[in-house]
Amino acid sequence: MFEKIKKSQFVVNYRRMWPFVKPFWFRALLATLITIPIGSLDAVIALSLKPYMDMVVIDKSVASPFYIPLLIVLFTLVQSGLDYSSTYLNTWVGSKITMELKQKLYKKLVCFESAFFDSSSSGMVVYRFDNDPNLACSGLLNNLKVFTSRVFSSISLIAVLIYTSWQLAIIAISVLLISLYPLTKIREKIKEITKRTAMAGGEAVTLYNETYAGNKTIASYNLQKHQQHLFEEVLRKLFKLSIKQTQKTGWLSPMMHIIISVGIALVIWAGSSLIMNGTITSGSFVAFMTAMLMLYTPIKNIGKNFNQVQLSFMAIERVFELLELPVQIKDKKNARPLEGINKEITFKDVDFEYTPGVPVLNKVNLHLKKGQMIAFVGNSGGGKTTLVNLIPRFYDINTGSIQIDGVDIREFTLESLRDKIAVVFQDNFLFSGTIRDNILLGKPDATPQEIEVAIKSACLDDFVHHLEHGLDTNIGERGILLSGGQKQRVAIARAFLKNAPIVILDEATSALDNKSEAIVQKAIDNLMKDRTVFVIAHRLSTIQNADKIVVVNEGHIVEEGTHETLLNIENGAYRALYMAQFKTR
């Protein structure tokens, strides 16, 4: 009756959604079945008018039977009760399915590799992972209720039309089919606009996120007008897309109004002739007109609901595009757990590129024994951070291998590999909550004694003990209520609690002042004891005791050795960095 959706598309969407609907199938079915009498009872009102008009109004042969108005009220009460029940069940089922979809999507989101987040804006993630499930489930089920009730209402009312006058029914049904034909063209018209609207909506969410996170930058650089301009541009884009969607779909309801009004006019003209020649009675004509108007009235506005159903179908497709998107970095079929590091970590002919054809690392070869410290230095953008990001498999190498005790790290399960690595970044991410919450991420079941050792080792004890609520002090979103040095020490305490044999320090002190750096450096020195350590250093004074210093420039290892060895290389890259840094000081 509605758009002739391709069978294959409908089947694919059905198969995709069934696992989410299955746990609640009985309530979903009940909600749909309830709509059958809701729609079908419309015919009772129309059909009851025939005997009433013929016997009471026209012939006046009997008194007005009291039960007809009473039955109409009674049927309406039943309809209203069923309508409430259907709405409640649809909301319950829709909310449950939405919740299940969001849980599945979030599970997928946290498993995506870093490359996914590199290429996706925060706004698009929020829009696709939060808005689309809402539209896919709740919107679809609510409109499905409307469609189901109207389908059965239409079937019952068409039966009344045929029963009262098959001649007029031919006209009415023909006009009905003609009015529904434009619905077959909706999907093609709105698909591209819907996609662009989702992208623009994502841009708006990104601007909100950036305004929240970058509020001090906006204030300090007087960027208020600049940000307003960017937001106005996004709003203009959304406005234009909204208008385009209206241009492509807004004509639907008016067109159906026109076609249906023609149908009503034809039925009145033909009905008058049939009454005059005695083919139908006046009561039959009144019942027919009532049934036809009850049939046509919701049909005239069905375009809006149908448009929403199409948007829901497209949201389902977008949701499952994400769910079916392969996770690039995952366990091999027979991956085994990494028990620990016994001897060494080795890079063998490692090549890596973020963008195909643009190499970042070229034939990197490194060797580090257990318990040693290796430091990476070099020009910005040379590949230092990329090197250490490959160890916990934030990214996978293109060619070559990274080995622990002679075994490629891709042979180990991701969970066990990352469990053996603690990372302290330059700008560590702290979650909203308390200091205790953030430290316990390193080991959720840590004892109070273990926590105390961790905060002492991270030089955090004096700071914590002077707080009114101690470890249970709330630090705000992203740790906004802490200073840079305090955030670093919380992150180090978290790493201490994890007690991993491999530690990665990615310029952990470069953003701190001298006083904070001294405290954090002491905490880092504690963290590095008896561990295999990878350090990216900006301040060369912090790595002079490293077992090996590696100079990385433009994806190549240009020098490696101890501080003394590299400093004695005439015109060496490390010597140039060292002299430039200390000469400046």
Stockholm file with secondary structure:
# STOCKHOLM 1.0

chainA/1-585         MFEKIKKSQFVVNYRRMWPFVKPFWFRALLATLITIPIGSLDAVIALSLKPYMDMVVIDKSVASPFYIPLLIVLFTLVQSGLDYSSTYLNTWVGSKITMELKQKLYKKLVCFESAFFDSSSSGMVVYRFDNDPNLACSGLLNNLKVFTSRVFSSISLIAVLIYTSWQLAIIAISVLLISLYPLTKIREKIKEITKRTAMAGGEAVTLYNETYAGNKTIASYNLQKHQQHLFEEVLRKLFKLSIKQTQKTGWLSPMMHIIISVGIALVIWAGSSLIMNGTITSGSFVAFMTAMLMLYTPIKNIGKNFNQVQLSFMAIERVFELLELPVQIKDKKNARPLEGINKEITFKDVDFEYTPGVPVLNKVNLHLKKGQMIAFVGNSGGGKTTLVNLIPRFYDINTGSIQIDGVDIREFTLESLRDKIAVVFQDNFLFSGTIRDNILLGKPDATPQEIEVAIKSACLDDFVHHLEHGLDTNIGERGILLSGGQKQRVAIARAFLKNAPIVILDEATSALDNKSEAIVQKAIDNLMKDRTVFVIAHRLSTIQNADKIVVVNEGHIVEEGTHETLLNIENGAYRALYMAQFKTR
#=GR chainA/1-585 SS CCCCCCHHHHHHHHHHHHHHHGGGHHHHHHHHHHHHHHHHTHHHHHHHHHHIIIIIIISCCSCCCTHHHHHHHHHHHHHHHHHHHHHHHHHHHHHHHHHHHHHHHHHHHHHSCHHHHHTSCHHHHHIIIIIHHHIIIIIHHHHHHHHHHHHHHHHHHHHHHHHHCHHHHHHHHHHHHHHHGGGGGHHHHHHHHHHHHHHHHHHHHHHHHHHHHTHHHHHHTTCHHHHHHHHHHHHHHHHHHHHHHHHHHTTHHHHHHHHHHHHHHHHHHHHHHHHHTTSSCHHHHHHHHHHHHHHHHHHHTHHHHHHHHHHHHHHHHHHHHHHTSCCSSCCCTTCBCCCCCSSEEEEEEEEECSBTTBCSEEEEEEEEETTCEEEEECSTTSSHHHHHHTTTTSSCCSEEEEEETTEEGGGBCHHHHHHTEEEECSSCCCCSSBHHHHHGGGCTTCCHHHHHHHHHHTTCHHHHHTSTTGGGCBCCGGGTTSCHHHHHHHHHHHHHHHTCSEEEEESTTTTSCHHHHHHHHHHHHHHHTTSEEEEECSSGGGSTTCSEEEEEETTEEEEEECHHHHHTSTTCHHHHHHHHHHHHC
#=GC SS_cons         CCCCCCHHHHHHHHHHHHHHHGGGHHHHHHHHHHHHHHHHTHHHHHHHHHHIIIIIIISCCSCCCTHHHHHHHHHHHHHHHHHHHHHHHHHHHHHHHHHHHHHHHHHHHHHSCHHHHHTSCHHHHHIIIIIHHHIIIIIHHHHHHHHHHHHHHHHHHHHHHHHHCHHHHHHHHHHHHHHHGGGGGHHHHHHHHHHHHHHHHHHHHHHHHHHHHTHHHHHHTTCHHHHHHHHHHHHHHHHHHHHHHHHHHTTHHHHHHHHHHHHHHHHHHHHHHHHHTTSSCHHHHHHHHHHHHHHHHHHHTHHHHHHHHHHHHHHHHHHHHHHTSCCSSCCCTTCBCCCCCSSEEEEEEEEECSBTTBCSEEEEEEEEETTCEEEEECSTTSSHHHHHHTTTTSSCCSEEEEEETTEEGGGBCHHHHHHTEEEECSSCCCCSSBHHHHHGGGCTTCCHHHHHHHHHHTTCHHHHHTSTTGGGCBCCGGGTTSCHHHHHHHHHHHHHHHTCSEEEEESTTTTSCHHHHHHHHHHHHHHHTTSEEEEECSSGGGSTTCSEEEEEETTEEEEEECHHHHHTSTTCHHHHHHHHHHHHC
//
